[in-house]
Amino acid sequence: MFVSRGLVAWGCAVLVGGLLAGCGTPVNRAPVEDRGTYAAGSSGSQPVAATPAPEVKLLPGAENAGKPGYYTVKPGDTLIRIGLESGQSWKDIARWNNLENANLIEVGQVLRVVPPVAATTATAVASDTGVVTRPVASVTVAPASAASTPKPAASAPVAAPAPVAAPATPAPAVAASGADDIGFIWPSSGSLIAGFDEARNKGFDIGGKAGDPVLAAADGRVVYAGAGLRGYGNLVILKHNNTYLTAYAHNQTLLVKEDQNVRRGQKIAEMGSTDADRVKLHFEIRRQGKPVDPARYLPSR
């Protein structure tokens, strides 16, 4: 028993010595590896992926934002509304901006709303159209001297200007206001039930019965015929020149198609109540897309 106990004591001493010796030697640790951030409450085995920086999307035409002749799309806009507010055909706007689908426009997108040639200088236009400016003919006068009497210079006879005939009838209101002489007429014979108010009513509301004729207020081209503009119902928009549009809303029947040319007084629709609270014609005159008071352009009744 004595020997056995000695062996046990010796073994314990060796073990303790080994442990003490181990404490004095450096420990080789594995290099620290950053495995990302862990989600709160997780066991630490599933790192959360780093969130990538949001990609900045550059919308078409953004470089033209704020420039004259360009329009930035707002919420709720359609190409038809943009055309009405810019005084252009929606088809022209789609073509100028190479839009494959006119129904796909994005808020913040910048669209050209004037023809690409609108910025052409007057000089270039004159050259393209063959206009030649001729200098005014000068008259040669002999130098005066003390010994000679000045003689009238010979020149070609100057034709007297043609007399300007006075107009037989007073100029229409549109000419008196400084606009082009379009000569608008009333689009309906019904009574006026609501006048122009820039904030609440952008034109005239004219009463009548369902089916009453709606007439073109002036010569023009149909740039829209349909029901795609909220608040207008069945709508016809005519373009008369580069300045003026007219709009005819709430019709029950449309009698014209887009790109059709119409004459002043031509029946283009029948009065109705589509998207309205009663039978009426809502009529607008727009100058470069901005609604103006029709009373300034229509003849008095």
BELLINHU-V588127 format. One record per run of one state. SS is the DSSP state (H for helix, E for strand, C for the rest). FROM is the first residue (numbers start at 1). TO is the last residue. If there is no record, write none. Layout:
{{SS,FROM,TO} {SS,FROM,TO}}
This chain:
{{C,1,1} {H,2,23} {C,24,36} {E,37,38} {C,39,46} {E,47,48} {C,49,61} {H,62,64} {C,65,69} {E,70,72} {C,73,78} {H,79,86} {C,87,89} {H,90,96} {C,97,109} {E,110,112} {C,113,115} {H,116,119} {C,120,121} {H,122,128} {C,129,172} {H,173,176} {C,177,191} {E,192,194} {C,195,196} {E,197,197} {C,198,200} {E,201,201} {C,202,203} {E,204,207} {C,208,212} {E,213,215} {C,216,219} {E,220,226} {C,227,233} {E,234,239} {C,240,243} {E,244,251} {C,252,252} {E,253,254} {C,255,260} {E,261,262} {C,263,266} {E,267,270} {C,271,271} {E,272,272} {C,273,279} {E,280,287} {C,288,289} {E,290,292} {C,293,293} {H,294,296} {C,297,301}}
